Amino acid sequence: MSLVGAPAPDFELPDQHGSAVRLSSLRGRPVVLAFFPFAFTGVCTDELAAIRDSLIPAVGDAVHVLAVSCDSMFALRVFADTTGLDFPLLSDFWPHGAVAAAYGVFDHDRGCAVRGTFVVDAGGTVRWDVVNALPDARNVDDYRRVLSSLGAA
């Protein structure tokens, strides 16, 4: 089920430092919301490094970039520190997977988010989404293309 054209489900989650991040408070700039299954796994680590190394330098402060997993805030802190990820990694740990479920990307059998990505415009509407299978990495160039169409990249 695609959320394109619908208001983005609002949420508040802690980042890897314990600071609360509320989606609706980020209005005024587009948001890339990238759900990922598990910290410290190969595909997830590579994807988030690509966001750090390729997407964030390309968009600068014009876009908020958030990554969300069902890992605990504490695991995400160690993951971020170990891999040099300096953008918000949000913990959807409790209630377990509630935000991922609201976006339709929670795998109940595995207890994790699948690789769902959502681009939310500055007004809070989902403008693009894609869901990849767990082993299939996403392409950062797709994010840039969509953000460019919104005038943000």
N, C-alpha and C positions, 0 to 999 in steps of 0.2 A: 504494500500500500504506500503510495507516494504522498508526501505531505506538501508537495509543491503547490503554492498558491494559498496555503492555510497559514494562520498565525502559528509561529513556533511555540510549542509547549514551553511555558516558563518553568524555571527551576532555580533552586539555590543549592549549590554543592560546595564543599570545602576543596581548596586546591592543595597541592603538596605541602604547603606551609601552614595549612589550617585556616587560611583566610577564606571567608565566604564569597562566592561569586554568584551573582544573580543575573541570569540572561537578560531580563528586561532592563536592568540598569546599564546595559551596554549599548542601548539604542543610540543612533546617531552615526554609527559606523557598521559596516557589514561584519558578520561573525562567521568564521569557519568552525564548525562543530564536528570534530572527528572522533567517533567512538572506536575504541580498540579493545581487543579481547583481554590480553594479559601483559603486564609489565615483564620485562626481562626475556621475552620470547623473540626469536630472530626476526620474523616479519614485522612485528610491532616496533621493535627497536629500529630497524631500518627505515620504516615509514616515518616514524617521528623524527629521526635524524634528517630525513629528506625535507620534512616540514621546517625544521630548524635551519638547515643549510641552504634551502632553495626557495621555499615559499615566503618565509618571514622576511628575509632580506629583500625580496621582490616587492612586497606590499608595505613594508615598514609599519608606521603607525596608522595607516589608512584602514586596517582591518584588525579585528580581534581574532586571535587563533586560540581555540580551546580544544584540548584532547580529553576524552572521558573514558574511564574504565571502571569496572566494579572492584578493582583492587582497593585496599585500604589506603588512606591518606599517608600512612607511615611507609608502606611499600612504595607508593608513588614518590615520596620524598627521596628515598634511597635510590630508586630508579633514575629520577631526574638528576640527582647529584652524581651518580655513577656515569651517566651517559651525556652529561652536559646539556640537558634540556632545560632551558630557562624561560619557557612559556608555561602558562597554567595547565597543569594536569589535574583534572577534577576527579574526585572519588565518589562514585555512585554505589558505595559499599552498603549504606543503610538508609532507608529500607533497600535491601539488596536489589540493584538493577531497576529501581523505580523510574528513573529518568530514561534509561535505555528502553524500557518497556513503553513509556509515553511516546517515544520516537519510533516504536515498532522494530527495534533492533536488539532486543534481549533474547538470548537463546536460553530457554528455561532448562533444557536438558544439560547443558554445559555450565550454566550459572555465570555466563559472561555476555558482554555485548559482542555483537558481530561487527564487521568493518563497515559501519554506516557513516556516511559523511553528509552534512547538511550545510548549505550556505544560506544564511539568514540575512535579509537586507537590512538597511539602517532603520527601517520602521518596524521590524519584527516579523516579517513574512518570509516563509521558506521559499526560496527562489530556485533551488536545485538540490537534488539528493541523489545518492547512489549507494547501493549496498553490494559489497563484495563478499564472496565466500571466505571463510576463515583463512585458508591458505593463500588467497589472492591479494597481493599488495595493490594499493591504490596508486594512481599517477598524479603527482603534484601539479603537472602541467594542466590537468583538468580543472583544478582549483583556480589556477591563474586565468584560464580562459573564461570561466564563469564570473570571477571577480572583475575581469576586464569589461565584461558586458554590463556590469553594474557601475562602471567608472571608478573602480577601486584598485586597479592593478595596472 
